[in-house]
């Protein structure tokens, strides 16, 4: 048994993947709770898809991915404004049209025969290809995200609980939402290389959704979400090692299993049923 | 409640005020004042301008014309049935949120703020339930927890938005007593309601229907003519009871007994 556990640790790729997923798990678990509580899971997924062409373009021209992703987000926001204000589409339709169009454009670029090797990793992720630089970058971004979340914790909690009372409590609700979306964007940018654009939303939403099933206080929920994200990451990487499956997809499957277990536990304990009566 | 002839400085005073959004007034000709320790009922139909008045008193919108001077810290207490019951917060967490109104954006509530929130919960009778999940409380308890949040904000002027909605008789009595205690402590409480009988027990009433209908002591001003002007004529006499009942068409369905109902509930969670 011990040999079964330690054998993957003899490989640098596995060790780096475990370090990367641990960092991503902590950050995603924390911000994922706010994504779930603010009910912006779909927006987070759309954000990931919307910044995809920016990421691909940055990779193609050798620019920093962070810059490419930021340009992608701004482009998506601009197009959504044009679609709603100029073309008169509803926000729902505008987001769907713009995001799918941008994502399609990104996929076209990424899967073009002329694209250099590695670009496709932005789509499907390459957890086992994590470098020390990737891990350090994720850690630096993670510390920044966690620092801002810690600072704004009480205000995020208050506005999520009662949005209308935010101004009376001296909180700018619009600014808070913008900061939260910026933090989500930053987390996506550092997580997308490991898990890929298609799967990154899973680690943002899955652990937090599972943690919510078994907690009715925010701090334990955040800790549980981070623990589930890390445990899913480790389980997925071990599964990938022994079953020769794709690491990112294996992590997502592990997340799904954790969620189902948490949902079953939550239903049994009735943690939320009383509150939702 | 209060002595309305007191010479203490006013908590708020409006004169010929109009307020609205995007330059368009939704509430006009408002002239009233709030004395310390006073309870004021605000009557009016939905869309009559009650929320706009509260937003003015909170400083969220400026009067379009006229003046409004507020000399007290204000806090709003929303309807508890609009709260998110599945949200992962305790009673103490909710009360502590009030401290944010006093803190700069970079400061988080500390131990002293949580202690103040705990005292506020004790004041509203929820001291023993501070660790309970907010969603597990009854409607009346949730309303009191939200009042505790306003007390943690050290509000002198409390704005209660239809606080009796959904409360049973026992919870209503507890809330009545709490409002009386707050007023006795020198705080002023403005309460929106559709229940005329309830409004009669407070020091003064302000009737709104797009503009101010009247402001004064209930015994002096609440007559049939005023109520019809306030509610657009949906007034019915209550057989065997003094005064009139108000029956807003959008509020009570087909139950025509002359009272605005508090619905089912719930002191036992």
Interface residues (C-beta under 8 A of the other chain):
Chain A: X37 X151 X153 X154 X155 X157 X158 X160 X161 X162 X164 X165 X167 X168 X169 X170 X171 X212 X215 X216 X217 X218 X221 X272 X274 X275 X276 X277
Chain B: X58 X60 X74 X75 X76 X78 X82 X83 X84 X85 X86 X87 X88 X89 X90 X93 X94 X96 X97 X98 X100 X101 X102 X103 X105 X106 X108 X109 X133 X134 X135 X136 X153 X269
